[in-house]
Amino acid sequence: MKKNVFVYALFALLLICVMVSCNNSGTKPQEVIAKNPATLKVNYFREYYAVGDTEDKLVGSLSYTAEGGSSISQVEIKDSEVKKEGFDTTTTGEGKTLKLTYKGIDVVVTYNVVNMEKVDLFGEFIVGDNTTLEFKKDNKVVKTKWESWDDYFNCRGHEKEKEYTYSSDISSSGRTVVRVDDWNYYPDGKGGILSYPSFDQYFEDGSKYVPGINTFYVSTGPEDNRSVTNPDAKNKYLVMRFDFYGHAYIWFTADTLQTTLDALTNDNAIKIGADQMSFGVGGVSANKVEGTAQGSAPSGATKNLTILMNKDGYDSKDRAFSFVSYSDSDINYKGYSYIMKLHVPTT
């Protein structure tokens, strides 16, 4: 028994010596560095789809980070290397789940399936600066780019047309849209498109988009008398009238009495031609144009004439539009600014 105790003691002593020797040699046990595992996350995913949509309609992207974070790859969800499980659009429903797998890693997203509204568009709509869309049968639509208000209003024939076939889809917010030339439009359920006036709305009597023919627009007050104000506009009102062809005529007057307006003639006005104006969703306007003085009209007050539409539009008896002239490259030019309103004749 004593012999066994002696052997154990000797073994322990030798083990201690070995440990001390290792420490004194300066070597350390090998460290084990754990690598970060590969990860997969969703960058973006469109949550709404229509009944009957197939996997090619999936929209979104993933970020894959390789093991240890050595590289990051961006991959589209519709990529063939991304496996999809659970994309079911046979019925409507909210909060459906879709499992996406890439390089052995899974991520789950939720999506909604909705019914697409029936789309039956017809008629012509003003959708941008000098731009119209005319919807026809069989999902055909003609996009027309006009050169000016004169071309559209007086049918001058300088327009450029291109025909498209529009398609229906579901937007990222779940609304039915039609796509024309890479732009989405929302049907209003009545044959038109939201936020864009139709031809009939544009040209109806008392339209807010188109100025009245041979109707006076007068400023809400006279210009000031400051040194920076154009001499022809100082303490003067501005009067404006559009003729049958869409041309605009302006006068500076001491007042806006009916007798004063009745005495005004186009022969002594500053003219802005319809070909200098444009039309759009907000209405007919002008941007930095040069007026032409007729007869005895002042010729030094016509730089950068600009018509800015207010939300109330041309039919407003309070704030129809703003009319501005200002200096641009000519620092010596003095401008003016008026708020115009529809004039109601007195009897």
Secondary structure, 3 states (H helix, E strand, C coil): CHHHHHHHHHHHHHHHHHHHHHHHHCCCCCCCCCCCCCEEEEEEECCEEECCCCHHHCCEEEEEECHHHCCEEEEECCCCCCEEECCCCCCCEEEEEEEEEECCEEEEEEEEEECCCCCCCCEEEEEECCEEEEECCCCEEEEEECCCHHHHHCCCCCCEEEEEECEEEECCCCCEEEEECCEEECECCCCCECCCCEHHHHHCCCCCCCCCECCEEEECCCECCCCCECCCCECCEEEEEECCCCCEEEEEECCCCHHHHHCCCHHHCEEECHHHEEEECCEEEEEEECCEECCCCCCCCCCCEEEEECCCCCCCCCCCEEEEECCCCCCCCCEEEEEEEECCCCC
